Amino acid sequence: MPTFERFRSTSISRSSAQRIGESLADPVRNIDWALMGAVIAQAVIGLFIVYSTTHLRLIDQNFDPFVYTQRQVVFVILAAVVMAVVMTIGHDWVRSQAALLYAGVLVLLVLVLVAGAVRGGARLSFDLGPISLQPAELAKPIVLVVVAAYIADAQPDSLDWHHFVMSLYVVLIPVGLMLIQPDLGSATVLLAGIAGMMYVANARRRYLLLVLGLSVFTVASTVLAIPRLRYQLRRFDAWLNQNSLREDLQEIVLQVRFAKRAVSTGGFFGKGYLDGPLTNGKYIPVQFTDFPFSAIGEQFGMIGGGIVIALFGFILWRMWKISRGARDRYSQLLATGIFAMMSFQVFQNIGMTLGLVPVSGLPLPFISYGGSHLVSSAVMVGLAQSVHMRRLG
């Protein structure tokens, strides 16, 4: 073969290989559709549960029985748009804006203490008419990004004492502001995500034990120092005394008791959609936000509850696989933090429904009613998808 023809053939082969490589690394071609399908399935289940737990209460108040369901549909659409935006701009862009985003959520966490709506003795959100904005939910993914970026830049292989302490400073400021609201649930789930991230970052075990000790100390000190927060102790008291007849514990004890009864009486197949006596009898307050799993268990039984848990297991497994296949340390730490945070939140919500852990008010991801938590969950799924989509880049 003449030299020119050999050179031309080699150039064409290299060019073709380069185009194939670029095509395979195209983020759009690497969306995890299995993860996306499981998330969509949970959101659809959530719509049915929101309707079943709210329609009779609304009818009793002479409201449209579809009000909350329609709002949840809007929240789901908004969350889908936010997820698509995050997947498009990518987790690296979010990293580049991390300092600005972190400052923004701190400002919101401070402002909500001053101008937030008071509900149940807590200032958790801004009242914006038909909707509310909860800054703590927005803070969760942003703090994960900031800490993951800091650890990845600071130390390539392990987390030393200096960078461990500096990471704690980044985390404890928003956690402290959440506790003052008070929002114990958001504070603990954020700490759980950071702890999982630090474990993968090869932090020493005594560092992780220190995180646990500081978490307990911070929560206990805040509750004891601020009188209006001491009612949080009743949640632990009610958890330890679930059969108590004390009047001051009845609100919490009865809530959990009816939630457990709803799950247990659902049996294997459930009592049927809209046919649950406890769910449709309005025995469980804030069921559509805090205790949706009790409605699932009563109406769809062990089969329905098992399907929901299996879908969460699949979502978490995909996120773990994404963290294992991440292209760099920052991406791996971010995906791990999302996995740890969501694992803890799912366990906490279902656990409090079954009386395994104290009531915390944490929503069940993708299923509970609410816009802020849906958008926050969508951001985290979008960040995990971005890590997966750009793993070959």
Backbone torsions as a table, in degrees:
resi	resn	phi	psi	omega
1	MET	NA	131.5	177.9
2	PRO	-57.3	154.8	-177.7
3	THR	-59.3	-43.8	-178.6
4	PHE	-61.7	-43.5	-179.6
5	GLU	-65.9	-38.3	178.2
6	ARG	-64.1	-43.2	179.6
7	PHE	-63.6	-42.1	-179.1
8	ARG	-65.1	-41.5	179.4
9	SER	-64.4	-41.3	179.0
10	THR	-65.4	-41.1	-180.0
11	SER	-63.8	-41.1	179.2
12	ILE	-64.4	-41.1	-179.4
13	SER	-63.9	-43.9	179.1
14	ARG	-64.8	-40.4	-179.8
15	SER	-64.7	-41.2	179.1
16	SER	-64.9	-43.4	179.2
17	ALA	-62.7	-38.6	179.4
18	GLN	-65.1	-41.5	179.8
19	ARG	-65.7	-39.5	178.7
20	ILE	-64.3	-42.7	178.9
21	GLY	-62.8	-42.9	178.7
22	GLU	-65.3	-35.9	179.9
23	SER	-67.1	-42.4	-179.8
24	LEU	-66.2	-29.8	-179.1
25	ALA	-87.0	-1.5	179.3
26	ASP	-60.7	119.9	-176.3
27	PRO	-54.2	-37.9	-177.2
28	VAL	-62.0	-30.2	-178.7
29	ARG	-81.1	-5.3	-174.6
30	ASN	-117.2	23.0	175.5
31	ILE	-66.9	136.6	177.5
32	ASP	-83.1	91.5	-175.7
33	TRP	-71.7	-26.1	176.6
34	ALA	-65.0	-45.8	176.4
35	LEU	-61.2	-44.0	-179.6
36	MET	-61.2	-42.2	-180.0
37	GLY	-63.4	-40.2	179.6
38	ALA	-66.4	-39.7	178.5
39	VAL	-65.1	-43.4	178.8
40	ILE	-61.8	-41.5	179.4
41	ALA	-60.5	-42.6	178.6
42	GLN	-65.3	-38.8	179.4
43	ALA	-65.2	-38.8	178.2
44	VAL	-66.6	-43.0	175.8
45	ILE	-58.5	-41.4	179.2
46	GLY	-59.2	-38.4	179.5
47	LEU	-62.4	-43.2	178.8
48	PHE	-65.7	-38.3	-179.2
49	ILE	-70.7	-39.2	177.5
50	VAL	-59.9	-43.3	179.6
51	TYR	-65.1	-45.5	-175.6
52	SER	-65.2	-28.4	-177.0
53	THR	-93.8	-5.9	-175.6
54	THR	-122.7	-22.5	-168.0
55	HIS	-64.3	-40.5	-179.4
56	LEU	-70.2	-36.9	177.3
57	ARG	-62.4	-39.7	179.7
58	LEU	-69.6	-38.5	178.5
59	ILE	-62.8	-40.1	179.1
60	ASP	-61.8	-27.5	-179.4
61	GLN	-98.3	11.5	179.0
62	ASN	62.6	36.0	174.7
63	PHE	-108.4	164.2	173.9
64	ASP	-62.5	124.4	-177.6
65	PRO	-65.4	-11.4	-178.9
66	PHE	-99.2	6.4	-174.1
67	VAL	-56.7	-55.2	-177.5
68	TYR	-66.8	-36.7	179.4
69	THR	-65.4	-42.0	178.0
70	GLN	-63.4	-41.2	177.3
71	ARG	-63.4	-39.8	179.9
72	GLN	-64.4	-35.8	176.0
73	VAL	-60.7	-43.7	177.9
74	VAL	-62.3	-42.4	179.4
75	PHE	-62.6	-40.2	179.7
76	VAL	-64.4	-42.8	178.6
77	ILE	-63.9	-44.3	177.8
78	LEU	-60.9	-43.2	179.5
79	ALA	-62.7	-39.1	179.1
80	ALA	-64.0	-40.7	178.2
81	VAL	-64.4	-44.9	179.1
82	VAL	-61.5	-42.8	178.8
83	MET	-60.7	-43.6	179.7
84	ALA	-62.6	-40.0	179.1
85	VAL	-64.0	-45.1	-179.6
86	VAL	-63.2	-42.2	178.4
87	MET	-63.2	-34.9	-177.9
88	THR	-73.5	-48.3	-177.4
89	ILE	-75.1	-28.2	174.3
90	GLY	88.2	153.8	-178.3
91	HIS	-69.9	-22.8	177.1
92	ASP	-69.4	-38.0	176.7
93	TRP	-66.1	-42.3	177.4
94	VAL	-59.4	-38.1	177.2
95	ARG	-62.0	-40.3	-178.1
96	SER	-66.5	-23.3	-180.0
97	GLN	-105.6	13.6	-171.4
98	ALA	-60.1	-43.3	-177.3
99	ALA	-62.4	-43.2	179.9
100	LEU	-66.1	-43.3	-179.7
101	LEU	-65.6	-39.0	178.9
102	TYR	-63.8	-44.8	177.7
103	ALA	-61.9	-38.5	-179.8
104	GLY	-63.4	-44.2	-178.8
105	VAL	-70.9	-31.1	175.9
106	LEU	-65.0	-41.3	177.6
107	VAL	-61.6	-43.4	179.2
108	LEU	-64.6	-39.1	179.3
109	LEU	-66.0	-32.1	176.7
110	VAL	-75.3	-44.8	-177.4
111	LEU	-63.4	-35.2	-178.1
112	VAL	-66.3	-25.5	176.5
113	LEU	-69.9	-22.9	-177.9
114	VAL	-99.4	-45.4	-172.3
115	ALA	-114.9	6.4	-178.6
116	GLY	-72.9	155.9	177.8
117	ALA	-74.0	137.7	-179.9
118	VAL	-91.8	118.0	176.5
119	ARG	-135.9	123.2	-179.7
120	GLY	63.3	28.8	179.4
121	GLY	80.7	9.3	-178.3
122	ALA	-127.1	149.0	174.3
123	ARG	-109.3	91.8	-175.1
124	LEU	-106.0	-22.0	-170.5
125	SER	-149.2	162.8	172.3
126	PHE	-90.7	133.2	178.0
127	ASP	-87.4	111.8	-178.1
128	LEU	-113.5	45.3	-179.8
129	GLY	81.3	-116.3	-177.7
130	PRO	-72.2	-14.3	-179.9
131	ILE	-128.8	168.2	175.8
132	SER	-133.6	154.6	-179.5
133	LEU	-118.8	121.7	-178.6
134	GLN	-106.1	104.5	-176.3
135	PRO	-59.2	-32.3	-178.9
136	ALA	-59.4	-36.0	178.7
137	GLU	-67.2	-38.5	178.9
138	LEU	-69.9	-29.2	-177.8
139	ALA	-69.5	-29.7	-174.1
140	LYS	-55.8	-59.4	-178.8
141	PRO	-67.0	-31.8	-178.4
142	ILE	-66.6	-44.4	179.3
143	VAL	-63.9	-38.0	176.6
144	LEU	-59.6	-44.7	179.7
145	VAL	-62.4	-45.3	-177.6
146	VAL	-62.2	-48.0	-177.3
147	VAL	-68.6	-40.9	178.4
148	ALA	-61.4	-42.8	179.1
149	ALA	-65.5	-42.0	-178.7
150	TYR	-64.8	-46.4	-178.9
151	ILE	-65.6	-41.4	-179.7
152	ALA	-63.2	-38.8	179.6
153	ASP	-75.0	-31.4	-171.5
154	ALA	-78.5	-42.1	-171.2
155	GLN	-145.3	124.4	-174.8
156	PRO	-73.6	-33.0	-171.7
157	ASP	-117.9	-33.8	-176.6
158	SER	-145.9	167.4	-177.0
159	LEU	-105.3	109.4	-179.2
160	ASP	-83.8	177.6	-173.8
161	TRP	-62.9	-43.5	-177.1
162	HIS	-61.1	-50.0	-176.9
163	HIS	-72.7	-26.9	173.8
164	PHE	-64.0	-46.6	-179.2
165	VAL	-65.3	-42.6	179.6
166	MET	-64.2	-35.1	176.1
167	SER	-63.8	-38.9	178.6
168	LEU	-62.6	-39.6	178.1
169	TYR	-58.7	-43.8	-179.1
170	VAL	-61.2	-37.6	-175.5
171	VAL	-82.0	-42.8	-170.9
172	LEU	-70.1	-23.5	177.4
173	ILE	-64.2	-54.8	177.2
174	PRO	-66.1	-33.9	178.9
175	VAL	-63.0	-43.1	178.1
176	GLY	-61.1	-41.7	178.2
177	LEU	-65.6	-34.7	176.9
178	MET	-67.2	-39.5	-179.0
179	LEU	-66.6	-32.5	-179.9
180	ILE	-69.9	-25.4	-174.6
181	GLN	-58.1	-47.0	-2.2
182	PRO	-96.9	143.2	176.9
183	ASP	-135.6	78.2	-177.4
184	LEU	-63.5	-36.5	-177.8
185	GLY	-61.8	-50.1	-179.7
186	SER	-63.7	-37.7	179.6
187	ALA	-63.2	-44.9	-177.4
188	THR	-70.2	-37.4	-178.8
189	VAL	-69.5	-33.8	176.4
190	LEU	-66.5	-43.1	177.6
191	LEU	-62.7	-36.4	178.4
192	ALA	-64.1	-41.7	178.0
193	GLY	-64.1	-40.8	179.2
194	ILE	-67.9	-39.1	179.1
195	ALA	-61.9	-42.7	177.2
196	GLY	-62.8	-39.6	178.1
197	MET	-63.6	-44.1	-179.2
198	MET	-66.6	-33.1	177.9
199	TYR	-62.4	-46.5	179.1
200	VAL	-68.1	-26.8	178.4
201	ALA	-78.2	8.3	177.7
202	ASN	66.1	35.8	172.6
203	ALA	-68.9	145.1	179.9
204	ARG	-66.1	152.3	-176.1
205	ARG	-60.4	-36.9	180.0
206	ARG	-67.2	-25.9	174.7
207	TYR	-67.4	-43.4	-179.6
208	LEU	-66.4	-37.2	175.7
209	LEU	-64.6	-33.9	177.3
210	LEU	-66.4	-38.9	176.4
211	VAL	-59.7	-45.1	178.9
212	LEU	-61.8	-45.8	-179.8
213	GLY	-63.8	-43.0	179.0
214	LEU	-65.6	-35.8	179.3
215	SER	-63.4	-48.3	-180.0
216	VAL	-63.7	-43.1	-179.2
217	PHE	-64.1	-43.5	-178.6
218	THR	-63.4	-46.0	-179.8
219	VAL	-63.6	-47.8	-177.9
220	ALA	-63.5	-42.5	-179.0
221	SER	-64.8	-41.9	-179.4
222	THR	-64.6	-44.3	-179.3
223	VAL	-63.8	-41.7	-178.1
224	LEU	-74.6	-30.9	-176.0
225	ALA	-78.3	-28.0	-177.1
226	ILE	-112.2	108.3	-174.6
227	PRO	-53.7	-38.8	-175.7
228	ARG	-70.7	-9.3	179.4
229	LEU	-93.7	-6.9	-172.0
230	ARG	-69.3	-15.1	176.6
231	TYR	-64.3	-18.5	177.0
232	GLN	-60.7	-30.0	179.5
233	LEU	-64.2	-26.1	179.2
234	ARG	-64.6	-27.7	178.2
235	ARG	-65.5	-40.8	177.1
236	PHE	-70.0	-39.5	177.8
237	ASP	-61.6	-43.9	179.4
238	ALA	-66.3	-34.1	179.2
239	TRP	-67.9	-40.6	-179.8
240	LEU	-75.9	-19.9	-177.5
241	ASN	-129.6	64.1	-173.0
242	GLN	-70.6	-13.8	176.4
243	ASN	-106.8	16.4	-176.8
244	SER	-67.0	147.2	175.6
245	LEU	-106.1	8.3	179.7
246	ARG	-62.9	135.4	-175.6
247	GLU	-63.2	-37.5	-176.4
248	ASP	-72.1	-12.0	-179.5
249	LEU	-106.7	-5.5	-170.6
250	GLN	-61.1	-37.8	-178.3
251	GLU	-59.0	-44.7	-179.1
252	ILE	-77.3	-44.3	-176.5
253	VAL	-61.3	-46.2	-179.2
254	LEU	-66.0	-36.9	179.2
255	GLN	-59.4	-49.3	179.8
256	VAL	-68.9	-39.2	-179.0
257	ARG	-60.8	-45.1	179.2
258	PHE	-69.2	-34.7	178.0
259	ALA	-64.1	-44.8	177.8
260	LYS	-64.4	-39.6	-180.0
261	ARG	-65.7	-37.6	179.2
262	ALA	-62.1	-43.8	-179.8
263	VAL	-66.6	-45.4	-174.6
264	SER	-69.5	-35.2	-178.8
265	THR	-80.2	-8.4	178.1
266	GLY	-68.7	-21.9	178.6
267	GLY	65.7	-150.8	-176.1
268	PHE	-83.0	-41.7	-175.0
269	PHE	-105.6	-10.5	-179.1
270	GLY	85.6	170.1	-178.5
271	LYS	-91.9	-3.5	178.7
272	GLY	102.7	149.6	-178.2
273	TYR	-64.1	130.0	-178.8
274	LEU	69.5	11.8	-179.4
275	ASP	-114.9	12.9	179.5
276	GLY	-80.0	118.3	-177.3
277	PRO	-60.2	-38.3	-178.4
278	LEU	-77.4	-43.4	179.0
279	THR	-65.4	-49.9	-177.8
280	ASN	-82.3	-10.7	174.5
281	GLY	-88.4	1.3	174.4
282	LYS	61.7	37.9	-178.7
283	TYR	-84.0	-17.7	-173.3
284	ILE	-112.1	106.2	178.8
285	PRO	-62.3	151.8	179.6
286	VAL	42.9	37.5	-178.6
287	GLN	-64.2	-35.6	-175.8
288	PHE	-73.6	-14.5	176.9
289	THR	-108.0	-46.5	-172.6
290	ASP	-99.7	-31.3	-172.6
291	PHE	-126.1	45.2	-179.2
292	PRO	-65.7	-25.9	-178.5
293	PHE	-66.7	-27.7	176.9
294	SER	-65.5	-36.6	177.1
295	ALA	-68.4	-38.2	177.8
296	ILE	-63.8	-46.6	-178.4
297	GLY	-64.2	-40.4	-177.5
298	GLU	-71.5	-41.1	-174.2
299	GLN	-85.4	-32.4	-174.9
300	PHE	-118.8	0.1	172.9
301	GLY	66.8	-162.7	-178.8
302	MET	-63.0	-33.6	179.9
303	ILE	-64.9	-48.6	179.8
304	GLY	-64.1	-46.0	177.9
305	GLY	-61.9	-38.9	178.6
306	GLY	-64.6	-38.1	178.5
307	ILE	-64.9	-43.7	179.3
308	VAL	-62.6	-45.1	179.0
309	ILE	-64.7	-39.4	178.4
310	ALA	-63.5	-39.4	177.6
311	LEU	-64.3	-41.2	176.2
312	PHE	-63.9	-41.0	177.6
313	GLY	-59.8	-40.2	179.3
314	PHE	-66.8	-44.1	178.4
315	ILE	-58.8	-45.5	-178.6
316	LEU	-68.4	-36.7	177.2
317	TRP	-63.6	-42.1	178.3
318	ARG	-63.6	-39.9	178.5
319	MET	-65.4	-37.7	176.8
320	TRP	-65.1	-41.2	177.3
321	LYS	-62.6	-39.0	178.3
322	ILE	-62.5	-42.9	179.8
323	SER	-64.8	-36.6	-179.9
324	ARG	-69.9	-29.2	-178.0
325	GLY	-100.1	11.1	-178.3
326	ALA	-63.5	151.2	-173.7
327	ARG	-81.6	-22.6	-177.8
328	ASP	-147.6	175.0	-173.7
329	ARG	-66.6	-41.9	178.3
330	TYR	-59.0	-47.3	-179.3
331	SER	-62.5	-41.0	180.0
332	GLN	-64.7	-44.8	-178.9
333	LEU	-65.6	-40.3	179.7
334	LEU	-63.0	-48.2	-179.9
335	ALA	-63.7	-36.0	178.1
336	THR	-66.2	-42.9	178.1
337	GLY	-61.1	-40.7	177.9
338	ILE	-64.2	-43.6	177.6
339	PHE	-59.3	-47.4	-178.1
340	ALA	-65.4	-42.9	-178.5
341	MET	-64.2	-46.1	-178.1
342	MET	-69.5	-36.8	177.1
343	SER	-59.4	-46.7	-178.9
344	PHE	-64.2	-40.6	-176.9
345	GLN	-67.7	-41.3	177.6
346	VAL	-63.2	-46.2	179.4
347	PHE	-62.3	-42.7	-177.2
348	GLN	-64.3	-44.8	-177.2
349	ASN	-67.7	-49.4	179.5
350	ILE	-67.7	-36.1	179.3
351	GLY	-63.1	-40.8	-179.9
352	MET	-71.7	-28.8	175.1
353	THR	-64.6	-35.5	-178.9
354	LEU	-92.3	1.8	179.4
355	GLY	77.2	16.6	-178.7
356	LEU	-82.6	-25.7	-179.8
357	VAL	-137.7	162.2	179.5
358	PRO	-64.4	154.1	176.6
359	VAL	-66.2	131.0	-176.8
360	SER	-124.4	-18.3	-177.7
361	GLY	84.0	8.5	177.9
362	LEU	-73.1	134.8	178.1
363	PRO	-75.5	158.9	174.1
364	LEU	-86.7	118.1	-173.5
365	PRO	-51.2	134.3	175.4
366	PHE	72.2	-16.3	-173.7
367	ILE	-108.2	-44.1	-179.2
368	SER	-62.5	151.2	176.0
369	TYR	-70.2	141.0	175.1
370	GLY	142.0	138.9	-178.1
371	GLY	-83.5	-42.0	-175.5
372	SER	-62.3	-44.9	-177.8
373	HIS	-71.1	-32.2	176.9
374	LEU	-66.2	-43.4	178.7
375	VAL	-65.4	-42.5	178.1
376	SER	-60.4	-45.4	178.5
377	SER	-63.8	-37.5	179.0
378	ALA	-65.4	-39.3	177.3
379	VAL	-61.9	-43.2	-178.6
380	MET	-66.8	-41.5	176.0
381	VAL	-65.1	-39.9	177.4
382	GLY	-61.9	-39.9	177.0
383	LEU	-65.2	-42.6	178.0
384	ALA	-63.8	-41.9	176.8
385	GLN	-61.6	-39.9	179.0
386	SER	-61.6	-40.9	177.2
387	VAL	-60.7	-42.8	-179.8
388	HIS	-68.7	-43.4	-176.3
389	MET	-65.2	-30.3	-174.7
390	ARG	-108.6	19.5	-177.5
391	ARG	-69.3	-21.3	-179.4
392	LEU	-99.0	-1.7	-175.5
393	GLY	-77.8	NA	NA
